[in-house]
Amino acid sequence: MNNRFKASYTVEASLLFPFILAVMVLLVYFSFFIHDRAVMDAAANQAALRGSEITSPHGDIFTKVRETGKRETEGRLLATKNLDMDIRVDSREVNVVYKGDFVIPAGVLPVPAMSMGNTSITALGRSSRIDPAGFIRECRVVEAYAGGKGEK
């Protein structure tokens, strides 16, 4: 009687194994997605911060932002392709937007209907532009008033 039930375990396992494998592969690619998103967020913020540090009218903000962004993402993305960086600079802030295509290859998942294709990832980095010398002067004025000196 036990021999009859042993074969049913094999059939059940053969039916469940593709589903379990698909879930495991999806979890791995979901972790790749989270990793790539975190790297892109960090790179966008770092590039915007580096661009906001340039206060000289002769400094090339776009070159500094591109170099920093390229250095921060080069070789670190696992499954994101076609990475594009958009830089916007105005008098008050520097904005860096990364856009990329997260690709799950069609042959990776065991069930073809579960293939997700390309998913877009977007990351935004923003940093305010301030004049360091002017900021320090303003802080000293506030400290002087707070200390009761009354100096301007």
C-alpha positions as CSV (number, residue, x, y, z in Angstrom):
1,M,0.0,0.0,0.0
2,N,2.9,2.4,0.7
3,N,4.3,1.9,-2.8
4,R,1.2,3.4,-4.4
5,F,1.6,6.7,-2.4
6,K,5.3,7.1,-3.2
7,A,4.6,7.6,-6.9
8,S,2.1,10.4,-6.1
9,Y,4.8,12.4,-4.4
10,T,6.9,12.3,-7.5
11,V,4.0,13.5,-9.6
12,E,3.2,16.3,-7.2
13,A,6.9,17.4,-7.0
14,S,7.1,17.4,-10.8
15,L,4.1,19.7,-11.0
16,L,5.3,22.1,-8.2
17,F,8.9,22.3,-9.2
18,P,8.5,24.7,-12.2
19,F,6.4,27.1,-10.0
20,I,8.9,27.0,-7.2
21,L,11.8,27.6,-9.6
22,A,9.9,30.6,-11.2
23,V,9.3,32.2,-7.8
24,M,13.0,31.8,-6.9
25,V,14.1,33.3,-10.1
26,L,11.7,36.2,-9.7
27,L,13.0,36.8,-6.2
28,V,16.5,37.0,-7.5
29,Y,15.6,39.4,-10.3
30,F,13.5,41.5,-7.8
31,S,16.7,41.8,-5.7
32,F,18.6,42.9,-8.8
33,F,15.9,45.5,-9.4
34,I,16.2,46.9,-5.9
35,H,20.0,46.9,-6.1
36,D,20.1,48.8,-9.4
37,R,17.5,51.3,-8.1
38,A,19.6,51.9,-5.0
39,V,22.8,52.4,-7.1
40,M,21.0,54.8,-9.4
41,D,19.6,56.8,-6.5
42,A,23.0,57.1,-4.9
43,A,24.7,58.0,-8.1
44,A,22.0,60.7,-8.9
45,N,22.3,62.2,-5.5
46,Q,26.1,62.2,-5.6
47,A,26.3,63.7,-9.0
48,A,23.8,66.5,-8.0
49,L,25.8,67.2,-4.9
50,R,29.1,67.5,-6.9
51,G,27.4,69.8,-9.3
52,S,26.0,72.0,-6.6
53,E,29.5,72.5,-5.2
54,I,30.6,74.5,-8.2
55,T,29.9,78.2,-7.6
56,S,32.4,79.7,-10.0
57,P,31.0,81.1,-13.2
58,H,33.9,79.5,-15.1
59,G,33.3,76.0,-13.7
60,D,31.6,73.5,-16.0
61,I,28.9,72.0,-13.9
62,F,27.6,69.6,-16.6
63,T,31.1,68.0,-17.1
64,K,31.5,67.5,-13.3
65,V,28.0,66.0,-13.0
66,R,28.5,63.6,-16.0
67,E,32.0,62.4,-14.7
68,T,30.7,61.8,-11.2
69,G,27.6,60.0,-12.5
70,K,29.6,57.8,-14.9
71,R,32.1,56.9,-12.2
72,E,29.3,56.0,-9.7
73,T,27.4,53.7,-12.0
74,E,30.1,52.2,-14.1
75,G,30.2,48.4,-13.6
76,R,27.8,48.5,-10.7
77,L,24.4,47.8,-12.4
78,L,23.4,44.2,-12.6
79,A,20.5,44.1,-15.0
80,T,19.8,47.7,-16.1
81,K,20.7,48.6,-19.7
82,N,20.4,51.8,-21.8
83,L,21.2,54.1,-18.9
84,D,20.5,57.7,-19.7
85,M,21.3,60.8,-17.6
86,D,19.4,64.1,-17.8
87,I,20.9,67.1,-16.1
88,R,19.0,70.3,-15.3
89,V,20.8,73.3,-13.7
90,D,19.3,76.5,-12.6
91,S,20.3,79.3,-10.2
92,R,18.8,77.5,-7.2
93,E,19.4,73.7,-7.7
94,V,20.9,70.9,-9.7
95,N,18.6,68.0,-10.7
96,V,19.9,64.7,-12.1
97,V,17.5,62.1,-13.5
98,Y,18.6,58.6,-14.4
99,K,16.5,56.4,-16.7
100,G,17.2,52.9,-17.6
101,D,15.7,49.7,-18.9
102,F,15.6,46.8,-16.4
103,V,15.7,43.6,-18.5
104,I,14.7,40.1,-17.6
105,P,15.8,37.8,-20.4
106,A,13.0,35.8,-22.0
107,G,14.6,32.4,-21.4
108,V,15.3,32.9,-17.7
109,L,11.8,32.1,-16.5
110,P,10.5,28.6,-17.0
111,V,7.0,29.7,-18.0
112,P,7.1,32.0,-21.1
113,A,3.8,33.8,-20.1
114,M,5.6,35.1,-17.0
115,S,8.3,36.9,-19.0
116,M,8.2,40.6,-18.0
117,G,10.3,42.1,-20.7
118,N,11.7,45.6,-20.1
119,T,10.7,47.6,-17.1
120,S,11.8,51.3,-16.7
121,I,13.7,52.5,-13.7
122,T,13.9,56.2,-12.8
123,A,16.0,57.8,-10.1
124,L,16.1,61.5,-9.2
125,G,18.9,63.4,-7.4
126,R,18.5,67.0,-6.3
127,S,20.8,69.3,-4.5
128,S,20.5,73.0,-3.7
129,R,23.1,75.4,-5.0
130,I,24.5,77.7,-2.3
131,D,27.4,80.1,-2.1
132,P,29.6,78.7,0.7
133,A,31.2,82.0,1.6
134,G,27.8,83.8,1.7
135,F,26.3,80.9,3.8
136,I,29.1,81.2,6.3
137,R,28.6,85.0,6.6
138,E,24.9,84.5,7.1
139,C,25.6,81.9,9.8
140,R,27.9,84.3,11.6
141,V,25.3,87.0,11.6
142,V,22.7,84.6,13.1
143,E,25.3,83.5,15.7
144,A,26.1,87.1,16.6
145,Y,22.4,87.9,17.1
146,A,21.8,84.7,19.1
147,G,24.8,85.5,21.3
148,G,23.4,88.9,22.1
149,K,26.3,90.8,20.5
150,G,23.9,92.6,18.1
151,E,26.6,92.9,15.3
152,K,25.6,92.9,11.7
